[in-house]
Amino acid sequence: MVNYEVTVSTANLAAASTFHNVYIKLVGTDGESDRKWLISLKGALSFSKGAVSTFTVSHPVSIGKLVLIELNKQHLPLMPEDSWFPTKVVVKSPEGDIYNFPIYRWITDCEVHRFREGTALTVFEDNHHLGRYSREQELNQREQDYRWDVYAEGIPHCIKTEGPLSLPAEVRFSFTKTTEFLYTASTGLTELQLKGLANSKENWPDIDSISRVFCCKRTDISDYVQGHWKEDAFFGYQYLNGVNPILIRRCSTLPSNFPVTNDMVFIRGQRSLEDEMKNGNIFLLDYKSLDGIKANIINGKKQYLMAPLVLLHKTPDDKLMPIAIQLKQTPAADNPIFFPTDSEYDWLTAKIFVRSADFNEHQLNVHLLRTHLLAEVFAVSLLRNMPMVHPLYKLLVAHTRYTMQINFLARLVLISESGVFSKFAASGGEDMLPFLKKSLSSLTYSSLCIRDDIAERRLEAVPNFYYRDDGIKLWDIIHRFVQGVLSVYYKNDAEVQKDSELQKWISDIFEHGFLSQAGTGIPQSFTTVPELVKFVTMVIFTGSAQHSAVNAGQYDYGGWMPNTPISLQLPPPTTKGTTSEATMLKTFPDINTTVQGMSTLWLLSKQSSDFVALGQYPEDHFSEEIPRKLIKDFQGELEVLSVAIKVRNKSLEVPYTYMDPMEVENSVAI
């Protein structure tokens, strides 16, 4: 007889224990063991929360190199059913070899579950017939568990589910996450001390009234915003380091529908607009994607959503100052171009309309579509097409954590017919889904890759652009890590081309995420290792760093409503000299619209206590030495960058923290 030492670890999670009988079978290249009941001196506590228990499995002869194990639990009579979450099984063979079997699955039934030895294997390397069989069986089951659904025509597809409890158990929120999220969602208005205002459909009587409401929940940056929101320099700064840093671009030729002349913006001839454009000092914000979007009706009142054009000028002291604003796309007598030299409230009102347009563009396109919806597509395709033993599964699974459930909740409570965004945002009306469809059709692969995006917008040399500085450093760190890991498993381009699981993953993403629109530039297949490395880098960056950049600061910059109004309820001025503080207050959203917006931004900005930072991998999927070392190196580089960002931020009037790796979540989880 030979003995195999089997060590089983149970997760230290709420409800991870089982008190039922657990059985194991070892399967090797030269045979398999009998199904063995795992029993030890610990008795019923062998598989309790956090337990690590060791057992002996005996067999007449060695069964060779281990390929897989089979686990199942059998319900004991009179005992309530339960779910068990084993993290891993480690087997020491009689020859002294150690085999790791990552599990990280909820086992809820009495079925037999097969788990592969932890050494990553692509499909073309998986030569053992039992290994290939279990691989096929696993993917057949995954295709049933993770099915595509169409939420609305023209936007990325999502997972088919009736609700959170219908999702596969391993992708649901933890007990901690569920409890905290539901608490924050249900008590947001109370936490912000806004409960009594949630039904008020009145206008704000004065700015002081907004201040009194806002003072209940503040951050250092939201305080700064309240004090500086009217300033031109701060208006310009937000397009570099606020929550929507992807719209601004350098302008060398004015759009034909924005007839700004030199005399309008540079009076007294101190500068020339043409020269400033040549020198790279003029920048454009163009909200043309909002043109023609029919604004919502809120509290029975028609709302207004503009599609502005804005010129910004980089001054010699490196400030980005707005110098011209046109609120509608088509030039006309009733569509004046506003300038800083206009009356205080003409200019301020024009900026308010721009900031409201930015809120709506940001929420639907920059935040929802370009991070949440794409991250879900990447995740569903991974879980449908990659078995646990595939290196790409091991590399990416941590970056799918909670994404499917948070997106289900977003569809349920934000953009559904009765959702907060649908009821209270200017773009939440009947044109919300057409706007998302339009946004997807104009999305490009290069715009998802920060280095390419910065180059295309010609922003490489803009000073004080911390989103760019931190983002490119993060991209490069992620890229080095991905390149290191994938080069272990793909030695040449031919190996990429013959990996059928990999090709199915990208094919599904192209079809279900980008709706087979070749114009996006998204690859339909992979032909080279560098092409694969770049795409996987983009997937990780989008679900971690980019999501943090456009999500984490929402309450910071939007909590003070006048800086980022969720909607506006008077039309923009058609002639100059007709605005005042009174018209501004009537233009702002009603009290209930404001507080619903504040409560939602508070929820979306609140980090949960089981947050996992970028580069942290609580689940130990890789067994081999090289990828494990690369993970440690990756974590070390992220730590060095985090320290550098913290040092820089000490000298900044407005710190930029959203790309600090220690503040970036590993996945779209909020």
CORKA-V324327 format. One record per residue. N is the residue number from 0. SS is DSSP state (@ for helix, = for strand, . for the rest). OMEGA is omega in whole degrees, 0 to 359 (none if undefined). Layout:
n: [N/N]
ss: [SS/SS]
omega: [OMEGA/OMEGA]
This chain:
n: [0/1/2/3/4/5/6/7/8/9/10/11/12/13/14/15/16/17/18/19/20/21/22/23/24/25/26/27/28/29/30/31/32/33/34/35/36/37/38/39/40/41/42/43/44/45/46/47/48/49/50/51/52/53/54/55/56/57/58/59/60/61/62/63/64/65/66/67/68/69/70/71/72/73/74/75/76/77/78/79/80/81/82/83/84/85/86/87/88/89/90/91/92/93/94/95/96/97/98/99/100/101/102/103/104/105/106/107/108/109/110/111/112/113/114/115/116/117/118/119/120/121/122/123/124/125/126/127/128/129/130/131/132/133/134/135/136/137/138/139/140/141/142/143/144/145/146/147/148/149/150/151/152/153/154/155/156/157/158/159/160/161/162/163/164/165/166/167/168/169/170/171/172/173/174/175/176/177/178/179/180/181/182/183/184/185/186/187/188/189/190/191/192/193/194/195/196/197/198/199/200/201/202/203/204/205/206/207/208/209/210/211/212/213/214/215/216/217/218/219/220/221/222/223/224/225/226/227/228/229/230/231/232/233/234/235/236/237/238/239/240/241/242/243/244/245/246/247/248/249/250/251/252/253/254/255/256/257/258/259/260/261/262/263/264/265/266/267/268/269/270/271/272/273/274/275/276/277/278/279/280/281/282/283/284/285/286/287/288/289/290/291/292/293/294/295/296/297/298/299/300/301/302/303/304/305/306/307/308/309/310/311/312/313/314/315/316/317/318/319/320/321/322/323/324/325/326/327/328/329/330/331/332/333/334/335/336/337/338/339/340/341/342/343/344/345/346/347/348/349/350/351/352/353/354/355/356/357/358/359/360/361/362/363/364/365/366/367/368/369/370/371/372/373/374/375/376/377/378/379/380/381/382/383/384/385/386/387/388/389/390/391/392/393/394/395/396/397/398/399/400/401/402/403/404/405/406/407/408/409/410/411/412/413/414/415/416/417/418/419/420/421/422/423/424/425/426/427/428/429/430/431/432/433/434/435/436/437/438/439/440/441/442/443/444/445/446/447/448/449/450/451/452/453/454/455/456/457/458/459/460/461/462/463/464/465/466/467/468/469/470/471/472/473/474/475/476/477/478/479/480/481/482/483/484/485/486/487/488/489/490/491/492/493/494/495/496/497/498/499/500/501/502/503/504/505/506/507/508/509/510/511/512/513/514/515/516/517/518/519/520/521/522/523/524/525/526/527/528/529/530/531/532/533/534/535/536/537/538/539/540/541/542/543/544/545/546/547/548/549/550/551/552/553/554/555/556/557/558/559/560/561/562/563/564/565/566/567/568/569/570/571/572/573/574/575/576/577/578/579/580/581/582/583/584/585/586/587/588/589/590/591/592/593/594/595/596/597/598/599/600/601/602/603/604/605/606/607/608/609/610/611/612/613/614/615/616/617/618/619/620/621/622/623/624/625/626/627/628/629/630/631/632/633/634/635/636/637/638/639/640/641/642/643/644/645/646/647/648/649/650/651/652/653/654/655/656/657/658/659/660/661/662/663/664/665/666/667/668/669]
ss: [./=/=/=/=/=/=/=/=/=/././././././././././=/=/=/=/=/=/=/=/././=/=/./././=/=/./././././@/@/@/@/@/././././=/=/=/=/=/=/=/=/././././././=/=/=/=/=/=/=/=/=/./././././././././=/=/=/=/=/=/=/=/=/./././././=/=/=/=/=/=/=/=/=/=/./././././=/=/=/=/././././././././././././@/@/@/@/@/@/@/@/@/@/@/@/@/@/@/@/@/././=/=/././././././././=/=/././././@/@/@/././@/@/@/./././@/@/@/@/@/@/@/@/@/@/@/@/@/@/@/@/@/./././@/@/@/./././././././././@/@/@/@/@/@/@/@/./././././@/@/@/@/@/@/@/@/@/./././@/@/@/@/@/@/@/@/@/@/./././././././=/=/./././././././././././@/@/@/@/./@/@/@/./././@/@/@/@/@/@/./././=/=/=/=/=/./@/@/@/././././././=/=/././=/=/./=/././././=/=/=/=/=/=/./././././=/=/=/=/=/=/=/./././././=/././=/./=/=/./././././@/@/@/@/@/@/@/@/@/@/@/@/@/@/@/@/@/@/@/@/@/@/@/@/@/@/@/@/@/@/@/@/@/@/@/@/@/@/@/@/@/@/./././././@/@/@/@/@/@/@/@/@/@/././@/@/@/@/@/@/@/@/@/@/@/././././././@/@/@/@/@/./././././././@/@/@/@/@/@/@/@/@/@/@/./././@/@/@/./@/@/@/@/@/@/@/./././././././././@/@/@/@/@/@/@/@/@/@/@/@/@/@/@/@/@/@/@/@/@/@/@/@/./././@/@/@/@/@/././@/@/@/@/@/@/@/@/@/@/@/@/@/@/././././@/@/@/././././././././@/@/@/@/@/@/@/@/@/@/@/@/@/@/@/@/@/@/@/@/@/@/@/././@/@/@/@/@/././@/@/@/././././=/././././././././././././@/@/@/@/@/@/@/=/././@/@/@/@/@/@/@/@/@/@/@/@/@/@/@/./././././././=/./././././././././././@/@/@/@/@/@/@/@/@/@/@/@/@/@/@/@/@/@/@/@/@/@/@/@/@/./././././././././././././././=/././././.]
omega: [173/184/173/179/186/179/183/179/176/184/176/182/174/175/180/186/165/176/176/180/178/182/179/169/177/181/182/182/183/179/181/179/169/174/188/174/182/181/181/180/178/179/185/182/183/184/177/182/177/184/171/187/183/183/176/174/183/178/183/181/177/179/176/180/183/181/181/172/173/179/167/176/181/181/176/178/177/178/177/177/177/176/181/180/173/179/179/173/177/181/173/184/177/177/179/178/179/179/179/177/177/180/178/180/170/175/189/189/178/182/175/179/181/178/183/171/195/178/184/180/170/185/182/177/189/192/183/186/179/177/180/180/181/177/180/181/180/182/175/179/181/180/176/183/184/182/179/175/178/178/177/180/173/176/183/179/185/179/178/180/176/182/183/182/175/176/172/190/186/179/178/172/169/177/180/181/180/183/183/182/181/179/181/181/185/184/183/181/179/179/180/181/183/188/184/183/188/181/183/181/181/170/171/182/180/181/180/179/177/180/182/178/185/187/181/183/185/171/179/182/179/174/179/180/181/182/189/189/181/189/180/182/179/174/180/182/185/181/172/192/173/186/177/181/187/182/186/175/178/184/177/176/180/173/183/181/180/190/177/177/182/184/180/188/179/180/180/170/182/176/177/179/180/179/180/175/179/182/177/184/181/184/185/166/182/181/185/180/180/183/178/178/181/183/184/168/184/183/179/183/177/178/183/181/183/176/191/166/184/171/176/182/175/183/179/178/172/172/180/189/174/181/178/179/171/192/176/187/185/179/179/180/181/178/186/171/183/183/178/180/177/179/185/186/171/183/180/179/178/180/178/178/177/182/177/175/181/177/185/176/182/187/186/186/189/185/185/186/193/173/186/187/178/180/178/178/179/184/182/180/178/186/175/194/184/173/183/184/182/181/181/174/182/182/191/189/179/182/175/188/174/188/184/181/180/179/174/180/177/178/183/190/180/189/173/183/180/183/183/182/181/184/192/180/182/182/184/183/187/181/181/181/173/178/178/179/178/181/179/183/180/181/178/177/183/181/177/181/195/179/179/183/179/180/181/179/176/184/185/188/181/181/173/182/190/174/179/185/182/183/180/177/179/178/183/178/179/182/179/180/181/180/180/183/186/180/175/189/178/185/181/183/182/180/174/184/184/176/185/179/178/181/178/178/183/178/178/179/180/183/188/179/185/173/176/179/184/181/179/183/178/180/177/175/177/178/182/177/179/179/178/182/181/182/180/175/179/180/180/182/182/184/181/187/183/178/178/182/185/181/193/183/187/178/177/187/183/180/174/191/183/179/184/184/180/178/177/190/165/177/178/179/179/173/181/176/182/185/178/175/180/179/177/180/178/179/180/177/176/182/183/177/179/186/175/177/179/182/180/179/177/179/185/182/189/181/179/185/176/172/175/184/178/177/176/184/182/177/188/186/181/177/188/186/186/179/178/176/179/177/178/178/178/179/179/179/179/180/178/179/179/179/181/179/180/178/179/185/180/183/183/176/175/181/175/188/194/177/173/185/180/179/183/178/184/186/173/188/179/none]
